[in-house]
């Protein structure tokens, strides 16, 4: 937790200037007091800008916090719209988890008003990947929106997808199901927790860090590399989803399935009875299933990622 003097950087306690500013919007359950770990990483990454911590009402049960995040996005868009052009175009929004959800919806709102900030940066955003605001968010940013994903993010992969009650899987785990103008996606490397030193409880063991790999600090490690022009190789493959999927290793020998496409051990298959499709990784785990058209897009996305040096 931050001391009182540090709170001068909290939004609302300092006036916005036209110099470069970064507003950090925290994720679920970390929204009322300055999160020292994440905020320190933010100030380190944006050392040449004034960083401010954006307080919002997200310390509730998940469902209530998600609704509050959507409402906060409207308020934030109104606040930014009231700023002068110079201040807006010097403003960068960085959000983690539900904070990323707020930014995606804020940017879409600004785009509808033909307004732009300097840049939006989404770290593991907890928003459905097919939300309309996701498709529109690129229009609210002068520089490309940066989207950092982790296909193995435990919170987004399991809690959000299975227990979160959302209409489709998370953007922060699987990325977008189609190309979005003015949006660049990155996957954090699979060893991101090993690369990131953290303190206290979270840093006690690599096992704890792997289980708790949704922490913002891990994403700031990769963001720093991206902004320095040295992003990590995209070693993790994002698989945009159609239906909510629980990864399972397939047991059948392909009797009920026709291989529609195959690439580097990945398979795109169609069920000969029902017509629905699935994608298998090289270890024969079902990593996605659903409509053929949607999964064809997903498989093409996989191809592109595997071709990336």
HELIX and SHEET records of a PDB file:
HELIX    1   1 UNK A    4  UNK A    9  5                                   6    
HELIX    2   2 UNK A   36  UNK A   45  1                                  10    
HELIX    3   3 UNK A   62  UNK A   81  1                                  20    
HELIX    4   4 UNK A   85  UNK A   88  1                                   4    
HELIX    5   5 UNK A   98  UNK A  112  1                                  15    
HELIX    6   6 UNK A  132  UNK A  136  1                                   5    
HELIX    7   7 UNK A  137  UNK A  140  5                                   4    
HELIX    8   8 UNK A  154  UNK A  154  1                                   1    
HELIX    9   9 UNK A  155  UNK A  163  3                                   9    
HELIX   10  10 UNK A  171  UNK A  174  1                                   4    
HELIX   11  11 UNK A  192  UNK A  195  1                                   4    
HELIX   12  12 UNK A  200  UNK A  203  5                                   4    
HELIX   13  13 UNK A  206  UNK A  211  1                                   6    
HELIX   14  14 UNK A  216  UNK A  227  1                                  12    
HELIX   15  15 UNK A  292  UNK A  307  1                                  16    
SHEET    1   A 6 UNK A  50  UNK A  54  0                                        
SHEET    2   A 6 UNK A  21  UNK A  25  1                                        
SHEET    3   A 6 UNK A  91  UNK A  96  1                                        
SHEET    4   A 6 UNK A 119  UNK A 123  1                                        
SHEET    5   A 6 UNK A 145  UNK A 149  1                                        
SHEET    6   A 6 UNK A 183  UNK A 187  1                                        
SHEET    1   B 5 UNK A 248  UNK A 249  0                                        
SHEET    2   B 5 UNK A 285  UNK A 290 -1                                        
SHEET    3   B 5 UNK A 277  UNK A 280 -1                                        
SHEET    4   B 5 UNK A 266  UNK A 271 -1                                        
SHEET    5   B 5 UNK A 257  UNK A 263 -1                                        
END                                                                             
